[in-house]
């Protein structure tokens, strides 16, 4: 009996937002594409989590290294010469020097009995030169290390070191320049630094932490301020020229300047990049010239994008400020003008008054005092109270310690109200 051929269900994938995943699911197959996508996403999340944990751990170690430098500075005597050879190294240097001098003396003695120009004599002379070179090398390297240490400590104290330095570099520098790492010599007199984990750094491999790019940042700040003060929005042509100008500035700053401008809070007291984007710094840590050129190019373009965005926002803010300044500010009405403008609100209390000296009835005067406060005088910091016993309007400031009883008194008539409003206006002028 022939096996019945499976009939494929025809699906309209054009209407299926999930595409082939639904097709496989409805035809009896597992959605391998969906499962694979989920696994990839989970793997990506794990990698991102691992990277974050690694950076957090390095950042913590960097903070500890910073505390070590602070403790080192606190324990140094005032005015200490940081370029001087540490006392704890002098014994090691003396021993090395004595060994080299002995090598020199032995070779000189041996060469003295040898024929001039002979290979044997030339060999001993070479040994003498090498021993002397080793001694000179120790002196040069200590001088260089001392100068680097003084610069590092001074930059650390003045907070000139860029936050864009890698955590590994900052941790290593702290150990090398505070003396936490053990110092020793190789056979040629080169200083070597060994950390607690046994990692060795030769003097020639020390990476001095670079400083913040203050000079370039100053120029960018001035440019941003000019854009803001100009009061006009940047057009596309201006953005192109600005980008070219900033590009040249970044190139002149070099790779270290690029990193500093990106991560140090130098422009508007803010940074262009955040901690989550430090992978850009790590991309520059390569010995492959082609990879370095490409990484620098991508980093620089991202920085330029952010700089242009900031410049664009500055131009918009400056434009809005300039436009707002063009709108004439409405002059605040005087108390007399405001009362006149709202005269209809007081008509019930003043409708029967034909003479400005005519007394206003107590009930109407009480209502009038409340209306005066709500509609007029509170706009100038004053309240009005009607003193029924003394038949006077009382003007006072509610935020002051004195009560309304110590306020200014005005007659209970239209003339009294007019005088009150005039004196409010005079008080504002004076």
TIDO-848294 format. One line per 5 residues: number of its first residue (from 1); their letters; for each residue x, y, z of C-alpha. Coordinates in Angstrom, 1 decimal, decimal comma. Example, Ala and Ser with C-alpha at 12.3 -4.5 7.8 and 13.67 -1.06 7.14 Angstrom:
# residues 2
1) as) 12,3 -4,5 7,8 ~ 13,7 -1,1 7,1
//
This chain:
# residues 430
1) xxxxx) 0,0 0,0 0,0 ~ 1,5 3,3 -1,0 ~ 2,1 5,9 1,7 ~ -0,1 8,9 1,4 ~ 1,8 12,0 0,5
6) xxxxx) 1,6 14,7 3,1 ~ -0,3 17,7 1,8 ~ 1,3 21,0 2,6 ~ -1,2 23,6 3,9 ~ -1,0 26,7 1,8
11) xxxxx) -0,3 29,8 3,9 ~ -0,6 33,4 3,0 ~ 2,7 34,6 4,4 ~ 2,0 38,0 3,1 ~ -0,5 38,5 5,9
16) xxxxx) 1,6 36,7 8,5 ~ 3,6 39,2 10,5 ~ 5,7 36,4 11,9 ~ 6,6 34,9 8,5 ~ 8,2 31,5 8,3
21) xxxxx) 8,0 31,0 12,0 ~ 4,2 30,7 11,8 ~ 4,5 28,5 8,7 ~ 6,7 26,0 10,4 ~ 4,5 26,0 13,5
26) xxxxx) 1,2 25,4 11,6 ~ 2,7 22,7 9,4 ~ 3,8 20,6 12,4 ~ 7,5 21,7 12,6 ~ 9,2 23,4 15,6
31) xxxxx) 9,9 27,1 15,2 ~ 13,7 26,7 15,0 ~ 14,1 30,3 13,8 ~ 12,3 31,6 16,8 ~ 14,2 29,3 19,2
36) xxxxx) 17,5 30,3 17,7 ~ 16,7 34,0 17,9 ~ 15,7 33,6 21,6 ~ 19,0 31,7 22,3 ~ 21,0 34,5 20,6
41) xxxxx) 19,2 37,1 22,6 ~ 19,9 35,3 25,8 ~ 23,5 34,8 24,8 ~ 23,8 38,5 24,0 ~ 22,3 39,5 27,3
46) xxxxx) 24,7 37,2 29,2 ~ 27,7 38,7 27,4 ~ 26,4 42,3 28,1 ~ 25,9 41,3 31,8 ~ 29,4 39,8 32,0
51) xxxxx) 30,9 42,9 30,4 ~ 29,1 45,2 32,8 ~ 30,3 43,1 35,8 ~ 33,8 43,2 34,5 ~ 33,8 47,0 34,0
56) xxxxx) 32,2 47,4 37,5 ~ 34,9 45,3 39,1 ~ 37,7 47,2 37,3 ~ 36,1 50,5 38,3 ~ 36,1 49,4 41,9
61) xxxxx) 39,8 48,4 41,7 ~ 40,5 51,8 40,1 ~ 38,7 53,6 43,0 ~ 40,9 51,6 45,4 ~ 44,0 52,6 43,5
66) xxxxx) 42,9 56,2 43,8 ~ 42,6 55,8 47,6 ~ 46,1 54,3 47,6 ~ 47,5 57,4 45,8 ~ 45,7 59,7 48,3
71) xxxxx) 47,2 57,8 51,2 ~ 50,6 57,9 49,6 ~ 50,4 61,7 49,3 ~ 49,1 62,1 52,8 ~ 52,1 60,2 54,3
76) xxxxx) 54,7 62,2 52,4 ~ 56,6 65,0 54,1 ~ 55,9 68,5 52,9 ~ 58,2 69,5 50,1 ~ 59,5 66,0 49,5
81) xxxxx) 61,4 65,5 46,2 ~ 59,4 63,0 44,3 ~ 62,1 62,7 41,6 ~ 64,7 61,5 44,1 ~ 65,7 57,8 44,3
86) xxxxx) 63,7 56,2 47,1 ~ 65,8 55,2 50,1 ~ 64,6 51,6 49,9 ~ 66,1 51,3 46,4 ~ 69,6 52,5 47,3
91) xxxxx) 70,8 49,2 48,6 ~ 69,7 47,4 45,4 ~ 71,3 50,1 43,3 ~ 74,6 49,8 45,3 ~ 74,7 46,1 44,9
96) xxxxx) 74,0 46,3 41,2 ~ 76,6 49,0 40,7 ~ 79,3 47,0 42,6 ~ 78,6 44,0 40,4 ~ 78,9 46,0 37,2
101) xxxxx) 82,1 47,7 38,5 ~ 83,6 44,4 39,3 ~ 82,7 43,1 35,8 ~ 84,3 46,2 34,4 ~ 87,5 45,8 36,5
106) xxxxx) 87,8 42,1 35,7 ~ 87,5 42,8 32,0 ~ 90,0 45,7 32,2 ~ 92,5 43,5 34,0 ~ 92,1 40,8 31,4
111) xxxxx) 92,4 43,2 28,5 ~ 95,6 44,6 29,9 ~ 97,6 41,5 29,2 ~ 96,1 40,9 25,7 ~ 97,5 41,9 22,3
116) xxxxx) 96,2 45,1 21,0 ~ 93,5 44,6 18,3 ~ 93,1 40,9 19,0 ~ 89,6 39,5 19,1 ~ 90,0 38,6 22,8
121) xxxxx) 91,0 42,1 23,8 ~ 88,1 43,6 21,7 ~ 85,7 41,2 23,5 ~ 86,9 42,4 26,9 ~ 86,6 46,0 25,9
126) xxxxx) 83,0 45,3 24,8 ~ 82,3 43,8 28,2 ~ 83,7 47,0 29,8 ~ 81,5 49,2 27,7 ~ 78,5 47,1 28,4
131) xxxxx) 79,0 47,3 32,2 ~ 79,4 51,1 32,0 ~ 76,3 51,3 29,8 ~ 74,3 49,3 32,4 ~ 75,3 51,8 35,1
136) xxxxx) 74,3 54,7 33,0 ~ 71,0 53,0 32,1 ~ 70,1 52,7 35,8 ~ 70,7 56,4 36,4 ~ 68,7 57,4 33,3
141) xxxxx) 65,8 55,2 34,1 ~ 65,5 56,4 37,7 ~ 65,6 60,0 36,4 ~ 62,9 59,2 33,9 ~ 60,8 57,3 36,5
146) xxxxx) 61,2 60,1 39,0 ~ 60,0 62,7 36,6 ~ 57,0 60,6 35,5 ~ 56,1 60,0 39,2 ~ 56,3 63,7 40,0
151) xxxxx) 54,0 64,6 37,0 ~ 51,6 61,8 37,9 ~ 51,2 62,9 41,5 ~ 50,8 66,5 40,6 ~ 48,2 65,7 38,0
156) xxxxx) 46,4 63,5 40,4 ~ 46,3 66,2 43,1 ~ 45,1 68,9 40,7 ~ 42,5 66,4 39,1 ~ 44,1 66,9 35,7
161) xxxxx) 44,1 63,2 34,8 ~ 41,4 62,3 32,3 ~ 38,6 59,9 33,3 ~ 39,0 58,4 29,8 ~ 42,2 56,5 30,9
166) xxxxx) 41,5 52,8 31,0 ~ 40,9 51,4 34,5 ~ 43,8 48,9 33,9 ~ 46,2 51,8 33,1 ~ 45,1 53,8 36,2
171) xxxxx) 45,5 50,8 38,5 ~ 48,9 50,0 37,1 ~ 50,1 53,7 37,3 ~ 49,0 54,0 40,9 ~ 51,0 50,9 41,9
176) xxxxx) 54,1 52,0 39,9 ~ 54,3 55,6 41,1 ~ 53,4 55,1 44,7 ~ 55,9 52,3 45,1 ~ 53,3 49,6 45,8
181) xxxxx) 54,7 47,5 43,0 ~ 58,0 45,8 43,7 ~ 61,0 47,3 41,8 ~ 64,0 45,3 40,5 ~ 66,5 45,3 37,7
186) xxxxx) 67,2 43,0 34,8 ~ 70,8 42,2 33,8 ~ 71,0 45,3 31,7 ~ 69,9 47,7 34,4 ~ 66,3 48,2 33,2
191) xxxxx) 63,8 48,8 36,0 ~ 61,0 46,3 36,2 ~ 57,8 46,7 38,3 ~ 56,0 43,6 39,6 ~ 52,4 43,8 41,0
196) xxxxx) 50,8 41,5 43,6 ~ 49,7 39,1 40,9 ~ 53,2 38,7 39,5 ~ 52,6 40,8 36,4 ~ 55,8 42,6 35,3
201) xxxxx) 55,9 46,0 33,6 ~ 59,2 47,2 32,1 ~ 60,1 50,8 32,4 ~ 59,8 51,3 28,7 ~ 56,2 49,9 28,8
206) xxxxx) 54,8 52,3 31,4 ~ 51,7 54,1 30,1 ~ 51,6 57,5 31,7 ~ 48,0 58,5 32,3 ~ 47,1 61,3 30,0
211) xxxxx) 45,6 64,6 31,0 ~ 42,3 66,3 30,2 ~ 42,1 68,2 26,9 ~ 41,5 71,6 28,5 ~ 42,8 73,6 25,5
216) xxxxx) 40,6 71,9 22,9 ~ 37,6 72,0 25,3 ~ 38,1 75,7 25,8 ~ 37,9 76,3 22,1 ~ 34,7 74,1 21,8
221) xxxxx) 33,0 76,0 24,7 ~ 33,8 79,3 23,0 ~ 32,3 78,0 19,8 ~ 29,1 76,8 21,5 ~ 28,7 80,1 23,3
226) xxxxx) 29,1 82,0 20,0 ~ 26,4 79,8 18,5 ~ 24,1 80,5 21,4 ~ 24,7 84,2 21,5 ~ 24,2 84,5 17,7
231) xxxxx) 20,5 83,8 18,3 ~ 20,0 82,0 15,0 ~ 19,3 78,4 14,2 ~ 22,1 76,5 12,4 ~ 21,4 75,7 8,8
236) xxxxx) 22,8 72,6 7,0 ~ 25,6 74,5 5,4 ~ 26,7 75,9 8,8 ~ 26,6 72,4 10,3 ~ 28,9 71,1 7,6
241) xxxxx) 31,5 73,8 8,2 ~ 31,2 73,4 11,9 ~ 31,7 69,7 11,7 ~ 34,9 70,2 9,5 ~ 36,2 72,6 12,1
246) xxxxx) 35,6 70,3 15,0 ~ 37,0 67,4 13,1 ~ 40,3 69,3 12,6 ~ 40,3 70,2 16,3 ~ 39,9 66,6 17,3
251) xxxxx) 42,6 65,4 14,9 ~ 45,0 68,0 16,5 ~ 44,2 66,7 19,9 ~ 45,3 63,1 19,0 ~ 43,9 59,8 20,2
256) xxxxx) 44,2 60,8 23,9 ~ 42,5 64,1 23,2 ~ 39,7 62,3 21,4 ~ 39,0 60,2 24,5 ~ 39,2 63,1 26,9
261) xxxxx) 36,8 65,3 24,9 ~ 34,4 62,4 24,8 ~ 34,3 61,4 28,4 ~ 35,6 64,3 30,5 ~ 33,0 66,9 31,6
266) xxxxx) 34,7 69,7 29,9 ~ 32,1 71,2 27,5 ~ 29,2 72,8 29,3 ~ 30,3 70,8 32,4 ~ 28,9 67,7 30,8
271) xxxxx) 30,4 64,7 28,9 ~ 29,4 63,6 25,4 ~ 29,5 59,9 26,3 ~ 28,5 57,9 29,4 ~ 30,0 54,9 31,2
276) xxxxx) 28,1 52,4 29,1 ~ 30,0 53,6 26,0 ~ 33,5 53,0 27,4 ~ 33,8 50,1 25,0 ~ 34,9 52,8 22,5
281) xxxxx) 38,0 53,4 24,6 ~ 38,7 49,7 24,7 ~ 38,4 49,5 20,9 ~ 41,5 51,8 20,7 ~ 43,6 49,4 22,8
286) xxxxx) 45,1 47,5 19,9 ~ 48,6 47,2 18,4 ~ 47,2 46,6 14,9 ~ 47,6 49,9 13,0 ~ 44,6 49,2 10,6
291) xxxxx) 42,3 48,3 13,5 ~ 43,4 51,4 15,4 ~ 42,8 53,7 12,4 ~ 39,3 52,2 11,9 ~ 38,4 52,4 15,6
296) xxxxx) 39,5 56,0 15,9 ~ 37,6 56,9 12,8 ~ 34,3 55,4 14,1 ~ 34,9 56,9 17,6 ~ 35,6 60,3 16,1
301) xxxxx) 32,4 60,3 13,9 ~ 30,2 59,4 16,9 ~ 31,8 62,2 18,9 ~ 31,2 64,6 16,0 ~ 27,6 63,6 15,7
306) xxxxx) 27,1 64,3 19,4 ~ 28,9 67,7 19,2 ~ 26,8 68,8 16,3 ~ 23,6 67,8 18,2 ~ 24,7 69,9 21,1
311) xxxxx) 25,5 72,8 18,8 ~ 22,1 72,5 17,2 ~ 20,4 72,6 20,6 ~ 22,5 75,6 21,6 ~ 21,4 77,4 18,4
316) xxxxx) 17,8 76,6 19,1 ~ 18,0 77,8 22,7 ~ 19,7 81,0 21,6 ~ 17,1 81,5 18,9 ~ 14,3 81,1 21,3
321) xxxxx) 15,9 83,6 23,7 ~ 16,4 86,1 21,0 ~ 12,8 85,7 19,8 ~ 11,5 86,1 23,3 ~ 13,5 89,3 23,7
326) xxxxx) 11,7 90,8 20,7 ~ 8,3 90,5 22,3 ~ 7,7 93,7 24,2 ~ 7,0 93,1 27,9 ~ 3,6 94,2 28,9
331) xxxxx) 3,9 97,0 31,4 ~ 2,3 96,2 34,7 ~ -0,7 98,4 35,4 ~ -0,6 100,8 38,3 ~ -3,1 100,3 41,2
336) xxxxx) -5,1 103,3 39,9 ~ -5,2 101,9 36,4 ~ -6,2 98,4 37,6 ~ -8,9 99,8 39,8 ~ -10,2 101,9 36,8
341) xxxxx) -10,1 98,9 34,5 ~ -12,1 96,8 37,0 ~ -14,4 99,6 38,1 ~ -17,5 97,6 37,1 ~ -16,7 95,1 39,9
346) xxxxx) -17,2 97,9 42,5 ~ -20,3 99,5 41,1 ~ -22,7 98,0 43,6 ~ -20,8 99,5 46,5 ~ -20,1 102,9 44,9
351) xxxxx) -23,2 103,4 42,7 ~ -25,0 105,6 45,2 ~ -21,9 107,8 45,8 ~ -22,1 111,1 44,0 ~ -19,6 113,0 46,0
356) xxxxx) -16,0 111,8 46,6 ~ -16,3 113,0 50,1 ~ -19,5 111,1 50,8 ~ -19,3 108,4 53,5 ~ -19,7 104,8 52,3
361) xxxxx) -22,0 102,7 54,4 ~ -20,3 100,2 56,8 ~ -21,7 97,1 55,1 ~ -20,8 98,3 51,6 ~ -17,3 99,5 52,9
366) xxxxx) -16,6 96,0 54,4 ~ -17,5 94,3 51,1 ~ -15,5 96,9 49,2 ~ -12,4 96,3 51,3 ~ -12,5 92,6 50,4
371) xxxxx) -13,0 93,3 46,7 ~ -10,1 95,8 46,8 ~ -7,8 93,2 48,3 ~ -8,8 90,4 45,8 ~ -9,0 92,5 42,7
376) xxxxx) -6,4 95,2 43,1 ~ -4,1 95,6 46,2 ~ -2,9 92,0 46,6 ~ -1,2 92,3 43,2 ~ 1,2 94,8 44,9
381) xxxxx) 1,6 92,9 48,2 ~ -1,1 94,8 50,2 ~ -4,4 93,9 51,9 ~ -7,3 96,2 52,8 ~ -9,4 95,9 55,9
386) xxxxx) -12,3 98,1 56,9 ~ -12,2 99,2 60,5 ~ -15,9 99,5 61,3 ~ -15,3 101,1 64,7 ~ -13,1 104,0 63,4
391) xxxxx) -14,8 104,2 60,0 ~ -11,4 103,8 58,2 ~ -10,0 101,7 55,4 ~ -6,7 100,1 56,6 ~ -3,9 99,2 54,2
396) xxxxx) -1,3 96,7 55,5 ~ 1,2 94,0 54,3 ~ 0,1 90,6 55,6 ~ 3,7 89,2 55,4 ~ 5,0 91,7 58,0
401) xxxxx) 4,9 91,2 61,7 ~ 2,7 94,3 62,4 ~ -1,0 93,7 62,4 ~ -3,5 95,6 60,3 ~ -4,1 97,9 63,3
406) xxxxx) -0,6 99,4 62,5 ~ -1,4 99,9 58,8 ~ -2,1 103,1 57,0 ~ -5,6 104,6 57,6 ~ -7,8 106,2 54,9
411) xxxxx) -11,1 107,9 55,0 ~ -14,3 105,9 54,3 ~ -15,0 107,7 51,0 ~ -14,0 107,7 47,3 ~ -11,3 110,3 48,0
416) xxxxx) -9,8 108,0 50,7 ~ -9,8 105,0 48,2 ~ -8,1 107,2 45,6 ~ -5,5 108,3 48,0 ~ -4,8 104,7 49,0
421) xxxxx) -4,3 103,6 45,4 ~ -2,0 106,6 44,6 ~ 0,2 105,9 47,7 ~ 0,4 102,2 46,7 ~ 1,8 103,4 43,3
426) xxxxx) 4,2 105,8 44,9 ~ 5,5 103,0 47,2 ~ 6,3 100,9 44,2 ~ 8,1 103,8 42,5 ~ 10,1 104,6 45,7
//
